[in-house]
């Protein structure tokens, strides 16, 4: 079996190094004494950060980039015909998929806390990381976003706790070695890989089966698929949810004027702490309950956990305020399926803007096709919707789906939708139509966040 530890001190070349997970893994490898190089399709904040740490990063995938590498690490989004992977095979350089590397780095830690689910993983794992950090549990962390509390997406701590996102894309989470597995939700997504929702459920069942007998499962207790999987477990399991039937649930839930929740955390019928959050929305009640419960099951003190959560200010690209332009608030959210976009817009509405603009960058042709009907209504709470071209990511244009079809369908559902294919088109339209007091929320996990940066550079930021 290929082991990353056999290459310590040698050169690891990472294809797609600018990705949220890959860049974090690069930092961990660098700190553990590996020489790291990489490539990515475009420049980014992550690439610039890695360069500042001494990592050579090439923009563009070219065969010669792998020359001299001892091992290649690639993400599931990098296809076999990528020129660097193809050249590596020709030269006989061994290669390892990203999730395998993460699973191996996790080994040797007493508690591996793996957060899974269709959505909410980054925020929940970030909350959990901050709790363990603030309660002196010195976690090692690998998350898919940038958390200011740890200065990025990764942190090397002690060997008692490892916090990681466990992503179901291409069944990557089956490479993990969890001792505590969290499932936030199970919904239809990544249908370019999975056949249907039942196939997704089976994959989550396989993930839970990785738990040792003395391990623990924690899940959203109002999802019948999660409950069905829990019924087959041979280890302990606990649920969290809004209803009193769950092991962990909230009471006396209320919201501030900006939608930030406060609630009493109840465990097995007893109130154990009052939680007050800085981040808005009901979905953050759910995320925080999951993080609270995971830390509590690890022996954390309830009041210290609640205090740590009160200091959690969010993760970059998760309903992030990016600035003000012409009296308009600009936000960005990483949400990239209709459920996540709808939730983000509901939070935006709580900010009580004059008018709410939804700017959507649909992500991958396969996702838009498989969830097409859901896209047509997910921005209904907004006053105006702008839709850019579909972000292809790892896919090639099949020729049978286009952003204009989304716009047409939205209009049939009564949504004031407009196609603005490029960022320049979108910026021009916004500047011509917005008014002071409006709020613009850009949404997507592609590069739509660069629109916010572009507009900040061009515009009056008073």
C-alpha positions as CSV (number, residue, x, y, z in Angstrom):
1,X,0.0,0.0,0.0
2,X,1.3,3.5,-0.9
3,X,2.1,5.5,2.2
4,X,2.7,9.2,2.2
5,X,5.1,8.8,5.2
6,X,7.5,6.9,2.8
7,X,8.0,10.2,1.0
8,X,8.8,12.5,3.9
9,X,11.5,15.0,3.0
10,X,10.9,14.4,-0.7
11,X,8.9,16.4,-3.3
12,X,5.2,16.0,-3.4
13,X,3.5,17.5,-6.5
14,X,-0.2,18.5,-6.0
15,X,-2.4,18.9,-9.0
16,X,-5.2,21.3,-8.3
17,X,-3.3,22.7,-5.3
18,X,-5.5,25.9,-5.1
19,X,-8.6,24.0,-4.1
20,X,-9.8,24.5,-0.5
21,X,-8.9,21.0,0.6
22,X,-5.8,20.6,-1.4
23,X,-4.3,23.9,-0.3
24,X,-4.9,22.9,3.4
25,X,-3.2,19.5,2.8
26,X,-0.3,21.3,1.2
27,X,0.2,23.4,4.3
28,X,0.1,20.3,6.5
29,X,2.7,18.5,4.3
30,X,4.9,21.5,4.3
31,X,4.9,21.8,8.1
32,X,5.6,18.0,8.4
33,X,8.8,18.4,6.4
34,X,7.8,17.5,2.8
35,X,8.8,19.6,-0.2
36,X,5.7,20.7,-1.9
37,X,5.0,21.9,-5.5
38,X,1.8,22.2,-7.3
39,X,-0.3,23.5,-10.2
40,X,-3.8,25.0,-10.6
41,X,-5.9,26.2,-13.5
42,X,-5.9,29.8,-12.2
43,X,-4.3,32.2,-9.7
44,X,-6.2,32.6,-6.4
45,X,-5.8,33.7,-2.8
46,X,-4.9,30.1,-1.8
47,X,-2.2,30.0,-4.5
48,X,-0.7,33.3,-3.4
49,X,-0.7,32.2,0.2
50,X,1.1,29.0,-0.7
51,X,3.7,30.9,-2.7
52,X,4.3,33.2,0.3
53,X,5.1,30.0,2.3
54,X,7.7,29.0,-0.3
55,X,5.7,26.6,-2.4
56,X,6.3,26.7,-6.2
57,X,2.8,26.8,-7.9
58,X,2.4,26.8,-11.7
59,X,-0.7,28.3,-13.2
60,X,-1.8,25.9,-15.9
61,X,-1.4,22.1,-16.1
62,X,1.6,21.1,-18.2
63,X,3.5,17.8,-18.4
64,X,6.8,19.3,-17.4
65,X,5.5,20.4,-14.0
66,X,5.8,16.9,-12.6
67,X,9.5,16.4,-13.6
68,X,11.5,15.5,-10.5
69,X,8.5,14.8,-8.2
70,X,8.6,11.7,-6.0
71,X,4.8,11.4,-5.7
72,X,1.8,13.1,-7.2
73,X,-1.3,14.0,-5.2
74,X,-4.5,14.8,-7.2
75,X,-8.1,15.6,-6.3
76,X,-11.1,13.6,-7.6
77,X,-11.9,16.5,-9.9
78,X,-8.6,15.9,-11.9
79,X,-9.3,13.4,-14.7
80,X,-7.0,10.6,-15.9
81,X,-6.2,12.6,-19.1
82,X,-4.9,15.6,-17.2
83,X,-1.4,16.2,-18.8
84,X,0.4,16.1,-15.5
85,X,-1.2,12.8,-14.4
86,X,-0.6,11.4,-17.9
87,X,3.1,12.4,-17.7
88,X,3.4,11.1,-14.2
89,X,2.2,7.7,-15.4
90,X,4.6,7.7,-18.3
91,X,7.5,8.5,-15.9
92,X,6.4,5.9,-13.4
93,X,5.7,8.4,-10.6
94,X,3.3,7.0,-8.0
95,X,0.1,9.0,-7.4
96,X,-2.4,9.3,-4.5
97,X,-5.9,10.7,-4.5
98,X,-6.5,13.7,-2.1
99,X,-8.9,11.8,0.2
100,X,-6.5,8.9,0.6
101,X,-3.8,11.4,1.7
102,X,-6.3,13.0,4.2
103,X,-7.2,9.6,5.6
104,X,-3.5,8.7,6.1
105,X,-2.8,12.0,7.8
106,X,-5.7,11.3,10.2
107,X,-4.2,8.0,11.4
108,X,-2.4,8.1,14.7
109,X,-4.9,10.5,16.2
110,X,-6.8,9.2,19.2
111,X,-10.1,10.9,18.1
112,X,-10.9,11.5,14.5
113,X,-14.0,13.7,14.2
114,X,-15.3,13.6,10.7
115,X,-18.2,15.9,9.6
116,X,-20.2,14.7,6.7
117,X,-23.5,15.7,4.9
118,X,-24.7,17.2,1.7
119,X,-24.4,20.7,3.1
120,X,-23.1,22.5,6.2
121,X,-19.9,20.5,6.5
122,X,-17.4,23.5,6.4
123,X,-19.3,25.6,8.9
124,X,-19.9,22.8,11.3
125,X,-16.4,21.5,11.2
126,X,-15.1,25.1,11.6
127,X,-17.4,25.6,14.6
128,X,-16.1,22.3,16.1
129,X,-12.5,23.3,15.4
130,X,-12.9,26.6,17.2
131,X,-14.6,24.9,20.1
132,X,-11.8,22.5,20.6
133,X,-9.2,25.2,20.1
134,X,-10.9,27.6,22.6
135,X,-11.3,24.8,25.2
136,X,-7.6,23.9,25.1
137,X,-8.0,20.6,23.3
138,X,-5.3,21.5,20.8
139,X,-6.9,19.9,17.6
140,X,-5.3,19.2,14.3
141,X,-7.7,20.5,11.7
142,X,-8.4,20.1,8.0
143,X,-11.5,22.0,6.7
144,X,-12.7,23.1,3.2
145,X,-12.7,26.9,4.0
146,X,-10.6,29.6,5.6
147,X,-11.2,30.1,9.4
148,X,-9.6,33.1,10.9
149,X,-9.2,31.4,14.3
150,X,-6.7,28.9,12.8
151,X,-5.3,31.3,10.1
152,X,-6.5,29.3,7.1
153,X,-8.0,25.8,6.4
154,X,-5.6,23.6,8.3
155,X,-3.8,23.5,11.7
156,X,-1.3,21.1,13.1
157,X,-2.1,20.4,16.8
158,X,-1.7,17.5,19.1
159,X,-2.5,13.8,18.4
160,X,-5.7,13.6,20.5
161,X,-8.1,15.3,18.1
162,X,-8.3,15.5,14.3
163,X,-11.2,17.5,12.9
164,X,-12.0,17.0,9.2
165,X,-14.6,17.4,6.6
166,X,-15.7,14.1,5.2
167,X,-17.0,14.8,1.7
168,X,-19.2,12.3,-0.1
169,X,-18.1,13.5,-3.6
170,X,-16.8,10.4,-5.4
171,X,-17.2,8.5,-2.1
172,X,-14.1,10.3,-0.8
173,X,-15.2,10.0,2.8
174,X,-14.7,6.2,2.6
175,X,-11.0,6.9,2.9
176,X,-11.4,8.3,6.4
177,X,-10.8,6.6,9.7
178,X,-13.5,8.2,11.9
179,X,-14.0,7.5,15.6
180,X,-16.8,10.0,15.7
181,X,-18.9,10.5,12.5
182,X,-21.3,13.4,12.1
183,X,-24.0,13.3,9.4
184,X,-25.7,16.6,9.0
185,X,-28.1,15.7,6.2
186,X,-28.5,13.3,3.2
187,X,-29.9,14.9,0.1
188,X,-29.6,14.5,-3.7
189,X,-26.3,15.9,-5.1
190,X,-23.3,14.8,-7.1
191,X,-25.7,12.9,-9.4
192,X,-22.9,12.8,-12.0
193,X,-21.4,10.1,-9.8
194,X,-24.3,8.7,-7.8
195,X,-27.2,7.0,-9.5
196,X,-29.8,8.3,-7.2
197,X,-30.6,9.3,-3.6
198,X,-30.6,5.6,-2.5
199,X,-27.1,5.2,-3.9
200,X,-26.1,8.2,-1.8
201,X,-27.7,6.8,1.3
202,X,-25.8,3.5,0.8
203,X,-22.5,5.5,0.6
204,X,-23.3,7.2,3.9
205,X,-24.0,3.7,5.4
206,X,-20.5,2.6,4.2
207,X,-19.0,5.7,5.8
208,X,-20.7,4.9,9.1
209,X,-19.5,1.3,8.9
210,X,-15.9,2.6,9.2
211,X,-16.6,3.4,12.8
212,X,-15.0,1.1,15.4
213,X,-17.2,-0.7,17.9
214,X,-16.2,1.9,20.6
215,X,-16.8,4.7,18.1
216,X,-19.8,7.1,18.0
217,X,-22.2,8.4,15.4
218,X,-24.0,11.7,15.6
219,X,-26.8,12.7,13.2
220,X,-29.7,14.9,12.3
221,X,-32.5,13.1,14.0
222,X,-35.2,14.4,11.6
223,X,-33.9,12.7,8.5
224,X,-35.4,9.3,8.0
225,X,-32.5,8.1,6.0
226,X,-30.0,8.9,8.8
227,X,-32.2,7.2,11.4
228,X,-32.5,4.2,9.2
229,X,-28.7,4.0,8.9
230,X,-28.3,4.5,12.7
231,X,-30.6,1.6,13.4
232,X,-28.1,-0.8,11.8
233,X,-25.1,0.4,13.8
234,X,-23.2,-1.6,16.4
235,X,-21.7,1.4,18.1
236,X,-23.3,4.3,20.1
237,X,-25.3,6.9,18.2
238,X,-26.9,10.2,19.2
239,X,-29.2,12.6,17.4
240,X,-29.6,16.3,17.3
241,X,-32.6,18.2,15.9
242,X,-35.3,20.8,16.6
243,X,-37.7,18.3,18.2
244,X,-37.6,17.1,21.8
245,X,-37.3,13.4,20.6
246,X,-33.6,14.1,19.9
247,X,-30.8,13.6,22.4
248,X,-29.7,17.2,21.7
249,X,-32.3,19.9,20.9
250,X,-32.9,23.6,21.4
251,X,-35.4,25.3,23.7
252,X,-36.4,29.0,24.1
253,X,-35.0,29.7,20.6
254,X,-35.1,33.3,19.6
255,X,-33.4,35.6,17.0
256,X,-31.8,39.0,17.0
257,X,-32.9,41.7,14.5
258,X,-30.2,40.5,12.1
259,X,-31.3,36.8,12.4
260,X,-28.6,35.6,14.9
261,X,-30.1,32.8,17.1
262,X,-29.9,32.2,20.8
263,X,-31.2,29.0,22.5
264,X,-30.9,26.7,25.5
265,X,-29.1,23.4,24.6
266,X,-31.0,20.5,26.0
267,X,-29.3,17.1,26.4
268,X,-31.4,14.1,27.5
269,X,-34.1,16.4,28.9
270,X,-31.8,18.7,30.9
271,X,-30.7,22.2,29.9
272,X,-26.9,22.3,29.9
273,X,-26.0,25.7,28.5
274,X,-27.3,28.8,26.8
275,X,-25.9,29.3,23.2
276,X,-25.8,32.7,21.5
277,X,-24.4,32.9,18.0
278,X,-22.9,35.7,15.9
279,X,-23.9,34.0,12.7
280,X,-27.5,34.2,11.4
281,X,-30.1,31.7,10.2
282,X,-31.8,28.5,11.4
283,X,-29.3,26.4,9.5
284,X,-26.6,27.7,11.9
285,X,-28.8,26.6,14.8
286,X,-28.5,23.1,13.3
287,X,-24.8,23.5,12.5
288,X,-24.0,24.7,16.0
289,X,-26.0,21.9,17.7
290,X,-24.0,19.4,15.7
291,X,-20.6,21.0,16.7
292,X,-21.7,21.4,20.3
293,X,-22.9,17.8,20.6
294,X,-19.6,16.5,19.0
295,X,-17.5,18.4,21.4
296,X,-19.7,17.5,24.4
297,X,-19.5,13.8,23.4
298,X,-15.7,14.2,23.5
299,X,-16.0,15.3,27.1
300,X,-16.1,19.1,26.6
301,X,-17.6,21.3,29.3
302,X,-21.0,22.6,28.1
303,X,-20.5,26.1,29.3
304,X,-17.1,26.4,27.8
305,X,-18.4,25.0,24.5
306,X,-21.2,27.6,24.5
307,X,-18.7,30.4,25.2
308,X,-16.5,29.2,22.2
309,X,-19.5,29.2,19.9
310,X,-20.4,32.8,20.9
311,X,-17.0,33.9,19.5
312,X,-17.5,32.0,16.2
313,X,-17.6,34.8,13.5
314,X,-18.1,32.6,10.5
315,X,-16.0,31.1,7.7
316,X,-14.8,32.9,4.6
317,X,-17.3,32.5,1.6
318,X,-20.1,31.5,4.0
319,X,-22.6,34.4,4.0
320,X,-19.5,36.7,4.1
321,X,-19.9,40.5,3.9
322,X,-17.4,41.5,1.3
323,X,-18.0,45.3,1.4
324,X,-20.1,48.3,0.6
325,X,-20.4,49.9,-2.9
326,X,-22.6,52.9,-3.6
327,X,-24.5,52.3,-0.4
328,X,-25.2,48.7,-1.4
329,X,-24.1,45.7,0.9
330,X,-22.2,43.0,-1.0
331,X,-22.3,39.5,0.4
332,X,-21.0,36.2,-0.9
333,X,-22.0,32.6,-0.1
334,X,-20.5,29.3,-1.2
335,X,-23.9,27.7,-1.6
336,X,-24.0,25.8,-4.9
337,X,-27.2,23.7,-4.8
338,X,-30.7,25.1,-4.6
339,X,-31.2,24.1,-1.0
340,X,-28.1,26.1,0.1
341,X,-29.0,29.1,-2.1
342,X,-32.5,29.3,-0.7
343,X,-31.2,29.1,2.9
344,X,-28.6,31.9,2.2
345,X,-31.2,34.1,0.6
346,X,-33.5,33.7,3.6
347,X,-30.7,34.9,5.8
348,X,-30.1,37.8,3.5
349,X,-33.8,38.8,3.7
350,X,-33.4,39.0,7.5
351,X,-31.0,41.9,7.0
352,X,-34.0,43.9,5.9
353,X,-32.5,45.4,2.7
354,X,-34.4,47.8,0.5
355,X,-34.2,45.3,-2.3
356,X,-32.5,41.9,-2.5
357,X,-30.5,40.8,-5.5
358,X,-29.6,37.1,-6.0
359,X,-26.6,36.6,-8.3
360,X,-26.3,32.9,-9.1
361,X,-23.4,31.1,-10.8
362,X,-24.8,27.6,-11.5
363,X,-22.1,25.0,-10.7
364,X,-21.5,22.1,-13.2
365,X,-23.7,21.0,-16.0
366,X,-24.6,17.7,-14.4
367,X,-25.8,19.4,-11.2
368,X,-28.0,21.9,-13.1
369,X,-29.5,19.1,-15.1
370,X,-30.2,16.8,-12.2
371,X,-31.6,19.6,-9.9
372,X,-33.1,21.7,-12.7
373,X,-36.6,22.2,-11.3
374,X,-35.3,23.1,-7.9
375,X,-33.1,25.9,-9.4
376,X,-36.2,27.5,-11.0
377,X,-37.7,28.5,-7.6
378,X,-34.8,28.7,-5.1
379,X,-34.4,32.5,-5.5
380,X,-38.1,33.3,-5.1
381,X,-37.4,35.3,-1.9
382,X,-35.2,37.8,-3.9
383,X,-36.5,40.8,-5.7
384,X,-34.2,40.3,-8.7
385,X,-32.1,37.3,-9.9
386,X,-29.1,37.5,-12.1
387,X,-27.7,34.2,-13.6
388,X,-24.2,33.9,-15.0
389,X,-22.9,31.2,-17.3
390,X,-22.6,27.7,-15.8
391,X,-19.3,27.1,-14.1
392,X,-18.0,24.0,-15.7
393,X,-15.4,23.0,-13.1
394,X,-14.3,19.5,-14.0
395,X,-16.9,19.0,-16.7
396,X,-17.1,19.5,-20.5
397,X,-20.1,21.3,-22.0
398,X,-22.6,18.6,-23.1
399,X,-24.3,21.1,-25.3
400,X,-27.8,20.4,-24.0
401,X,-28.0,22.7,-20.9
402,X,-27.4,26.4,-20.7
403,X,-27.9,29.2,-18.1
404,X,-30.5,30.8,-20.4
405,X,-32.7,27.7,-19.8
406,X,-32.5,28.4,-16.1
407,X,-33.5,32.0,-16.6
408,X,-36.4,31.1,-18.9
409,X,-37.7,28.6,-16.3
410,X,-37.4,31.1,-13.5
411,X,-39.4,33.6,-15.4
412,X,-42.2,31.0,-15.9
413,X,-42.2,30.7,-12.1
414,X,-42.7,34.4,-11.6
415,X,-39.1,35.3,-10.8
416,X,-37.6,38.5,-12.2
417,X,-34.6,36.8,-13.7
418,X,-32.0,38.1,-16.1
419,X,-29.1,36.4,-17.9
420,X,-25.8,38.2,-17.4
421,X,-23.3,35.7,-18.8
422,X,-20.0,37.2,-17.7
423,X,-18.8,39.1,-14.6
424,X,-18.5,42.3,-16.6
425,X,-22.1,41.8,-17.8
426,X,-23.2,41.3,-14.2
427,X,-21.4,44.3,-12.8
428,X,-22.7,46.5,-15.6
429,X,-26.3,45.4,-14.9
430,X,-26.0,45.8,-11.1
431,X,-24.5,49.3,-11.3
432,X,-27.2,50.4,-13.8
433,X,-30.1,49.2,-11.6
434,X,-29.3,48.9,-7.9
435,X,-30.1,51.6,-5.3
436,X,-28.6,52.6,-2.0
437,X,-30.0,50.3,0.7
438,X,-30.0,47.2,-1.6
439,X,-28.2,44.0,-0.7
440,X,-26.4,41.8,-3.4
441,X,-25.7,38.2,-2.6
442,X,-23.4,36.3,-5.0
443,X,-23.7,32.5,-4.8
444,X,-21.7,29.6,-6.0
445,X,-18.6,27.5,-5.3
446,X,-16.9,28.3,-8.5
447,X,-15.2,31.7,-9.0
448,X,-18.2,34.0,-8.5
449,X,-16.5,35.4,-5.4
450,X,-14.1,37.1,-7.8
451,X,-17.0,39.3,-9.0
452,X,-17.2,40.8,-5.5
453,X,-13.5,41.5,-5.6
454,X,-13.8,43.0,-9.1
455,X,-16.6,45.3,-8.0
456,X,-14.7,46.4,-4.9
457,X,-11.7,47.3,-7.0
458,X,-13.9,49.3,-9.5
459,X,-16.4,50.9,-7.4
460,X,-17.2,53.6,-4.8
461,X,-16.8,51.7,-1.5
462,X,-18.2,54.4,0.7
